[in-house]
Amino acid sequence: MKKLFYPSLTKPQLEKKFKKLRKLKYNQFRWWRMYDNPVKPLDKRAPLRDRILNGDFDFSHYSYQAQWCEHEINEIWDKHYPDIGKFNEETSLLRTRRTRLLEDFEKDEKEKLTTLNKEFTNNFRCNKKQVEEEMLECVGDLIDLYYIIADKYKIVFTPSPLKRRGRPKKVI
């Protein structure tokens, strides 16, 4: 029988991914989200290398949750194949959840990519086009891309981890 969706990961693979995430309690304003990242992202003033190693720019977990919904929709499809009305009734919430998770995924990935591009151009002597070319040529992980760009382009700016607020010290 034909399936509606073809998720890239199987259910056991998704369960392994979910073990690394934190299960969320029900939230009436974000009811479609089931899991969240347990590691807090570092402050934007932290060095880029540390933010990459912390996982601030890793693949968004919303995709895994959407794939889980696709598996559940496929199971309901197998159960109610000839009866489309019953299928639509049972999967309306799952389809809405999947749609919202994919919207969150696209928004999150776009934000991460623009932030990463901006950080590379701020920290190294390169422009957006050069960073995009390096991203397309890189075969390894994100930290490999960082080291490739660090080798090719010189470091321009390293933000200090502590920025003080208030009145500056007196110079004698």
N, C-alpha and C positions, 0 to 999 in steps of 0.2 A: 504494500500500500504506500502511496506517495505521502511524504511528510510536508508540512507547511514551512518549517524552518530547518536549517542545517547549521546548528551552532558549531563553532570551531573546536570547542572543548567538550569532552564527555562529562557526565555527572560526577564520576569519581574524581576527575581532574578539577572540576569546579569545587568540590568539597574540600580538596587539599588547599585550594586558593582561599576558601572561606575560613579555614582554620587559622590563617595568618591575620584575618580581619576580626574586628570587634562587632558582635551582634548588637543591633540597636533595639531599644524598646520602642513600642508604638509611639509615633508622634503624629498628631492630627494635621500638622502643617507639611510634613514630609513623610507621609504614610507609605509611599512607594519604595523608600530606601530600606533595605534589610540589614546592611552591613556598613561599617565605616572603618577608616584606617586608624589603627590604634596608635601609630607613631605621629606625634604632633610635628607639623612642619617647623623648620627653624625660622628665625627672624630674617627678614629680607636683608638686614645688614650683615648677616653671617657670610663668611666666604663661600663663593660659588661651589668650590670643591666639597666643602662640608655639607652643603645643601644637597648636592648630587648624591653623596654617600649616605645621607640620611633618608633618601628616597622621596624627596619633595617633588621630583620631576618624573617619577615612575609612572607606568601605564595605569590609567584610571580603573578603579575596581568596579565602576558602574557597568562596564561592559560585561563583567562576569555575572553580575546580578541579572542583566538583561538576557544573557544566554541561559541562565537558570529558568527564567520565565519561558523562554522558547522551548526548553525541554518539557516543562509542565504543559504548555499549550499542545505540543506534539502528542503527549500522553493522553490528553483529553480528546484530541482529534482521533486517535486510534480507538478510543472507547466509544465515541459517538459518531463514527464516520458518516453513515447515511443521513443522520438527523442533524442538519445544519442549524436548525433553530435551537436545539438543546446545546449544541456546541457553542453557539454565540452567547447563549445565556450564561453558561458556566465560565467562559473565558473572557467576558467583558472586562472584569477587574484586572486579570492578568495582562490583557492586551494594553490597557491603559497604563499599568505599571511598567511594562516593557517600553512603551513610548516615552514615558517620563524619564526612565533610566537612561535611554539612549540620548535624550535631550541633555540630561545632566552630564553624560559621558562626553558629548561633543563640546559642550561649554567648558568642561574641566580640561579637556585635552587642548583646546584652543588657547585657554588661559595659560596653561603650562608651557606651551610652545612659544607663545609671544614673550612670556617672562624669561624663558631660557634664552631666546634670541637676543633680547634686550640685555641680559646679564653678560652674555658673551661679547656683545659689542661694547659694553661699558668697561669690562675688565681687560680686554685685549685690543690690540691695534688692528681691528678688522671692521668691516661693515656687514650689514644684513645679508647682502648677496654672497659674500665670502663664507659666512657662517652657514647659509643654506646649502652652498656647494659642498662644504665639508660634511654636513649632515647627510647629504645624499651619497657621498663617497664612503662614509664610515661603515664598517661592517660589524664592529663590536658593540659593546654597551655604551651607555652615556658617559661613563667615567673614561672610557677609551677615547671618545670624542673630545672630552675635556683635555686629555693629555696631548692629543694630536694638535688641537688648536693652540695649546700652551707651547708646544715645540715650534710650530710654524710662525706664530705671531707673539710678539713680546707682551708681557703683562704691563698694563698701563696703570691700573688702579687696584689697590687692595684695601677694601674698607676696614677701618679699625673696628674691632668687635665691641668696644665700649665707647659710646658717645655720651658725653656728659651734658646734662641740662643745667640751665641756670647761669649764674654769673661766672665769667671766665676768671681764671687765676690772675693775680696781679703779677706783672712783670717788673722786677726790680732793676 
